[in-house]
């Protein structure tokens, strides 16, 4: 593995993390210490940084990548993520480890560093990854079924009665729920009315969308009861909303719209 490429990745990534999270840089994955291994495949350098947390000792080893070991004949912009996931799985990498797939000319360095940052922000818990479930109280049992299903799949839904401890002021608790989340799902039944706490939740969702951009999704699901559809709040109309015919279809719409994905599947 070319040492100059490794040093360049480390140097440039350290600059980014220091600028954004100066108080966390000493504990940050890769920056806190690593061993490195990797090699070249066609016009790409594939580098694996295994987190050690010890800057004093760094070991380096080479890997002979081939079409047979990688499962592809060439690397391009459409299959880099598939390749990255394969390397993670084949080498038993942990969440604090990293895989950088760098073009020989370094032209995709900034993109790779941003992907590293997004991954490590999740690992370090500095960005919200919960899913806020917004609903009218009368629909609690319906929404709880969705919560239980999302948890079973591997997601982390936020439901007010479970997420807030006794004594927490409701408005502040709701606001914190949005801060901790990467998405808000609005269950718009005929009972859903854009007022009181539901009005606040609509406003908070839009605030988080403006702040987190592509890292936050607003997911609006319209449900029918007794031939009557729920009414989408005016402020949510600019965002895509769906009218699922079944709860299973609604779950699929949520999963497709989320900005996150769950990990590999293993035997229990």
Wavefront OBJ file of the C-alpha trace (Angstrom):
o trace
v 0.000 0.000 0.000
v 1.633 3.310 -1.095
v 2.584 5.218 2.053
v 2.111 8.611 0.410
v -1.555 7.813 -0.325
v -2.112 6.648 3.247
v -0.507 9.775 4.660
v -2.541 11.977 2.328
v -5.819 10.360 3.405
v -4.891 10.670 7.080
v -3.711 14.279 6.758
v -6.717 15.550 4.809
v -9.235 13.650 6.920
v -7.686 14.967 10.130
v -8.120 18.533 8.839
v -11.830 17.937 8.222
v -12.488 16.373 11.629
v -10.454 19.011 13.506
v -12.453 21.772 11.840
v -15.839 20.213 12.614
v -15.272 18.280 15.868
v -12.142 19.719 17.548
v -13.047 18.306 20.975
v -13.478 14.764 19.655
v -10.535 14.471 17.283
v -8.322 12.484 19.693
v -10.991 9.766 19.971
v -12.105 9.849 16.341
v -11.884 6.595 14.320
v -8.800 6.345 12.096
v -7.311 9.539 13.560
v -6.972 7.969 17.019
v -4.683 5.285 15.622
v -4.823 2.557 13.001
v -3.143 -0.296 11.204
v -3.394 -0.194 7.434
v -3.535 -2.754 4.676
v -4.532 -2.555 1.071
v -3.501 -2.669 -2.538
v -4.282 -1.610 -6.076
v -6.993 -2.919 -8.361
v -6.977 -1.477 -11.867
v -7.011 2.312 -11.460
v -8.019 2.347 -7.782
v -6.246 2.047 -4.446
v -8.291 0.122 -1.862
v -7.156 1.019 1.655
v -8.364 -0.595 4.875
v -7.783 1.348 8.095
v -8.251 -0.903 11.122
v -8.873 1.196 14.214
v -6.446 0.631 17.103
v -6.812 3.794 19.194
v -3.009 3.863 19.504
v -1.049 6.344 17.383
v 2.281 4.973 18.569
v 2.083 1.715 16.637
v 1.099 1.556 12.976
v 1.593 -1.565 10.885
v 1.180 -1.835 7.136
v 0.578 -4.825 4.878
v -0.315 -5.393 1.251
v -3.259 -7.211 -0.314
v -3.386 -8.654 -3.825
v -6.890 -7.720 -4.942
v -8.322 -9.513 -7.980
v -11.594 -9.868 -9.836
v -12.119 -13.197 -8.093
v -11.651 -11.790 -4.569
v -13.637 -8.612 -5.197
v -16.399 -10.141 -7.298
v -16.165 -7.441 -10.000
v -14.122 -6.976 -13.169
v -13.734 -3.230 -12.772
v -14.534 -0.409 -10.321
v -16.753 2.507 -11.310
v -18.949 5.106 -9.643
v -21.953 2.761 -9.645
v -20.374 -0.145 -7.768
v -17.970 1.472 -5.273
v -20.429 1.087 -2.383
v -21.086 -2.564 -3.234
v -17.335 -3.120 -3.331
v -16.861 -1.330 -0.009
v -19.488 -3.497 1.683
v -17.836 -6.638 0.299
v -14.434 -5.623 1.676
v -16.019 -4.869 5.065
v -17.601 -8.304 5.157
v -14.651 -10.285 3.741
v -12.176 -8.763 6.198
v -14.471 -8.802 9.225
v -14.244 -5.052 9.732
v -15.862 -3.311 12.701
v -17.838 -0.011 12.729
v -14.743 2.022 13.703
v -12.703 0.540 10.828
v -12.681 2.257 7.439
v -12.414 1.426 3.744
v -11.264 4.088 1.274
v -11.577 3.399 -2.476
v -9.393 6.057 -4.062
v -8.781 6.687 -7.754
v -5.098 6.649 -8.666
v -5.268 10.318 -9.684
v -6.944 11.216 -6.351
v -9.871 12.905 -8.094
v -12.470 11.333 -5.772
v -10.570 12.036 -2.538
v -12.992 14.671 -1.242
v -15.998 12.433 -1.900
v -14.355 9.495 -0.107
v -13.453 11.692 2.873
v -17.041 12.929 3.131
v -18.299 9.338 3.118
v -15.799 8.534 5.867
v -17.034 11.494 7.888
v -20.688 10.502 7.533
v -19.890 6.946 8.649
v -17.877 8.062 11.652
v -20.442 10.670 12.694
v -22.844 7.773 13.163
v -20.239 5.698 15.021
v -19.426 8.623 17.327
v -23.103 9.400 17.950
v -22.866 13.053 16.930
v -25.796 12.916 14.517
v -29.307 11.670 15.189
v -30.237 8.269 13.814
v -33.670 7.742 15.355
v -36.950 7.847 13.424
v -39.536 10.223 14.909
v -43.099 8.849 14.672
v -45.556 11.752 14.612
v -49.215 10.925 15.225
v -52.428 11.845 16.981
v -52.801 10.223 20.393
v -55.913 8.341 19.346
v -53.811 6.501 16.730
v -51.227 5.363 19.305
v -51.971 1.633 18.994
v -51.610 1.757 15.208
v -48.323 3.645 15.398
v -47.024 1.328 18.106
v -47.423 -1.597 15.681
v -45.240 0.285 13.186
v -42.700 1.007 15.935
v -42.498 -2.654 16.899
v -42.043 -3.716 13.263
v -39.329 -1.118 12.577
v -37.471 -2.198 15.723
v -37.658 -5.840 14.645
v -36.114 -4.942 11.286
v -33.260 -3.113 13.030
v -34.221 0.564 13.055
v -34.599 2.831 16.095
v -38.021 4.543 16.074
v -38.810 7.380 18.536
v -42.218 7.247 20.214
v -43.026 9.914 22.792
v -44.354 7.704 25.598
v -41.272 5.470 25.438
v -38.566 8.052 24.731
v -39.334 10.692 27.368
v -38.669 10.129 31.049
v -41.165 11.208 33.700
v -40.875 14.911 34.454
v -39.555 15.926 31.017
v -41.399 18.979 29.698
v -43.333 17.763 26.646
v -42.367 20.473 24.143
v -38.666 20.198 25.033
v -38.834 16.418 24.862
v -40.373 16.529 21.411
v -37.767 19.028 20.180
v -34.960 16.792 21.457
v -36.595 13.852 19.713
v -36.254 15.632 16.377
v -32.656 16.616 17.131
v -31.833 12.952 17.732
v -33.597 11.778 14.569
v -32.705 11.346 10.910
v -36.336 11.192 9.767
v -39.880 12.068 10.751
v -42.801 9.869 9.748
v -46.187 11.597 9.858
v -49.138 9.221 10.236
v -51.873 11.345 8.696
v -55.163 9.679 9.525
v -58.512 11.540 9.577
v -57.692 12.206 13.253
v -54.493 14.105 12.414
v -55.008 17.869 12.824
v -52.286 20.488 12.272
v -52.577 22.134 15.673
v -51.096 22.095 19.175
v -48.192 19.620 19.541
v -48.721 18.198 16.049
v -48.217 21.712 14.656
v -44.930 21.958 16.573
v -43.837 18.588 15.198
v -44.455 19.742 11.616
v -42.385 22.875 12.270
v -39.562 20.929 13.945
v -39.421 18.461 11.043
v -39.021 21.262 8.504
v -36.332 22.897 10.669
v -34.367 19.617 10.822
v -34.746 19.121 7.056
v -33.289 22.561 6.372
v -30.427 21.919 8.798
v -29.548 18.301 7.933
v -30.608 18.389 4.262
v -30.184 14.927 2.677
v -29.456 13.407 6.094
v -33.065 13.986 7.194
v -36.220 12.662 5.544
v -39.797 13.840 5.937
v -42.083 10.892 5.259
v -45.825 11.569 5.114
v -48.237 8.633 4.997
v -51.937 9.279 4.423
v -54.344 6.686 5.791
v -58.009 6.106 5.017
v -60.631 5.273 7.629
v -64.281 4.600 6.821
v -63.830 5.989 3.312
v -62.214 9.228 4.529
v -58.544 10.125 3.941
v -56.416 12.146 6.306
v -55.554 15.693 5.234
v -51.880 16.524 4.644
v -50.872 19.684 6.556
v -50.166 22.576 4.194
v -46.523 22.873 5.303
v -45.921 19.213 4.414
v -47.470 19.428 0.947
v -44.158 20.350 -0.777
v -42.684 17.025 0.360
v -43.549 13.703 -1.263
v -46.386 11.888 0.466
v -47.885 8.456 -0.082
v -51.300 6.860 0.360
v -50.486 3.220 1.201
v -53.307 0.718 0.785
v -51.948 -1.574 3.509
v -49.693 -1.283 6.541
v -47.154 -3.519 4.779
v -47.016 -1.077 1.876
v -46.593 1.758 4.408
v -43.584 0.001 5.989
v -42.011 -0.370 2.544
v -42.498 3.348 1.843
v -40.812 4.241 5.143
v -37.812 2.005 4.480
v -37.367 3.325 0.919
v -37.471 6.955 2.057
v -35.100 6.701 5.042
v -31.585 8.180 4.642
v -30.082 5.182 6.476
v -29.808 1.462 6.022
v -29.413 -1.443 8.392
v -26.305 -3.642 8.445
v -25.479 -7.097 7.162
v -27.645 -10.047 8.110
v -26.154 -12.752 10.352
v -27.501 -15.816 12.140
v -28.703 -15.084 15.662
l 1 2 3 4 5 6 7 8 9 10 11 12 13 14 15 16 17 18 19 20 21 22 23 24 25 26 27 28 29 30 31 32 33 34 35 36 37 38 39 40 41 42 43 44 45 46 47 48 49 50 51 52 53 54 55 56 57 58 59 60 61 62 63 64 65 66 67 68 69 70 71 72 73 74 75 76 77 78 79 80 81 82 83 84 85 86 87 88 89 90 91 92 93 94 95 96 97 98 99 100 101 102 103 104 105 106 107 108 109 110 111 112 113 114 115 116 117 118 119 120 121 122 123 124 125 126 127 128 129 130 131 132 133 134 135 136 137 138 139 140 141 142 143 144 145 146 147 148 149 150 151 152 153 154 155 156 157 158 159 160 161 162 163 164 165 166 167 168 169 170 171 172 173 174 175 176 177 178 179 180 181 182 183 184 185 186 187 188 189 190 191 192 193 194 195 196 197 198 199 200 201 202 203 204 205 206 207 208 209 210 211 212 213 214 215 216 217 218 219 220 221 222 223 224 225 226 227 228 229 230 231 232 233 234 235 236 237 238 239 240 241 242 243 244 245 246 247 248 249 250 251 252 253 254 255 256 257 258 259 260 261 262 263 264 265 266 267 268
